Amino acid sequence: MILRAYPTVFDFINDKLPFLSEMFRDGEPFPSMFPNTYGFFVATAFLLAALVLRQELKRREELKLLIGHPREIVVGTGPNWTQLLINGAISFFFGYKIIGAFTNMDQASIDQMAYLQNSEGSILGGILAMALSIFPAYRKAKKEELPKPERRWVDYMPHEQIGEMVVIAAIFGFLGAKIFDFLQPDRIQDFFKNVTALLSNPALYASGLTVYGGLIFGGLAILVFAYRRKIHVAHLFDALGLSFLLAQGIGRLGCHFSGDGDWGIVNSYARPGWIPESFWSNTYAHNVINAGEPIPGCSGQYCYELSAGVYPTSIYEFFLFLGGFLLLFFLRKKLTHKPGVLFAGFLIFAGLERFMIEGIRVTSTASALGLSQAQIISIGMILGGMGLIMYKYKSNLLSYTSSMKDGDK
């Protein structure tokens, strides 16, 4: 692992993969510009978690444990040029800007926000992106075109609805994360005293998110979605809990590599020889939030590091979440016909993990109980998971007893 932070992916490349700058820039380092490291890991987390969720839902669909939501569609209409042109225009913009940034990195890196807002870019890149968006979709629609379009009823399977779930969970998850951030013990009084000034401050919405606020609001939104679409809630949440552990673990790598402030308290203890230094204490030099003291001789946007080494709690959480994911992944088939138990395992594991790690994290505590907001929520998750297991065990026991009595008759 590393002892410094890398705010952008190109910072990592310059430090760890210098041969790439030799190949593409004659030895001149890449400028520090997007994609940022945290965003890269978050995108990776979403992608891998969606793949796990898709495969788990499909597995349960094949076992007839999840059924589709019937809907009427029209097939064979041929290419929809309005939709193709809209998608093409969006693709052109992204290609124009993103490929343009890579072909003119030095200029784009000076002020990335100004670059996104001005007219600079790559026309060739935009055309290429637009073509890759339009032509495959056009060929597919043309291939499926019928002499006369038909109306058909099809089953809209749960794994096909992941895109909608992601959008709903993202919107309500962000809302919940912000609300719970406002309710942090050290912020709640200031928030209600200065609510108008705070809400009018754009910086308020650019930082400060509480993961369990997002989990609770996002989960409730998905619960309503599943109810309306008649998706078996227990089976769906079993799959969601599994994918969340993976996403959370990978997301923690983004926190660590970027140095976003999600670290621990100062570690003043002597390091055991068998533990790597970066696992024991880290000053997060060049962290993305510019916390700490200026680094002598450093020039650039990210030139600060902490004055004392802190526990790299994000790394600990990565390994814990990865271990939890692997454990539940290998148990998932044994627990398939006990819907809800896998999700209960997720609640207990995630609650225990966060409750323990809070002891060495930089966090605020609730004055009444001496616990952080996350620890209070963690206790609720643990109790909820245990209660769900007891409920499922009692239900199975009653079902078994009832079947035995029916057999005796």
Secondary structure, DSSP 8 states (H G I E B T S, - for coil): --SB--SBHHHHHHHH-HHHHHHHHTT----S-SSBHHHHHHHHHHHHHHHHHHHHHHHHHHTTSS--EEEEEEE-----HHHHHHHHHHHHHHHHHHHHHHHTHHHHTT-HHHHHHSS-S-HHHHHHHHHHHHHHHHHHHHHT--SS-EEEEEEE-GGGGHHHHHHHHHHHHHHHHHHHHHTSTTTHHHHHHSHHHHHT-THHHHS---HHHHHHHHHHHHHHHHHHHT--HHHHHHHHHHHHHHHHHHHHHHHHHHT-S--B-B--S---TTS-HHHH-B--BT-TT--SEE-TT--SS--EE-SS-B--HHHHHHHHHHHHHHHHHHHTTTTTTSTTHHHHHHHHHHHHHHHHHGGGB---EETTTTEEHHHHHHHHHHHHHHHHHHHHHHHHHHHHHHHHHHHH-
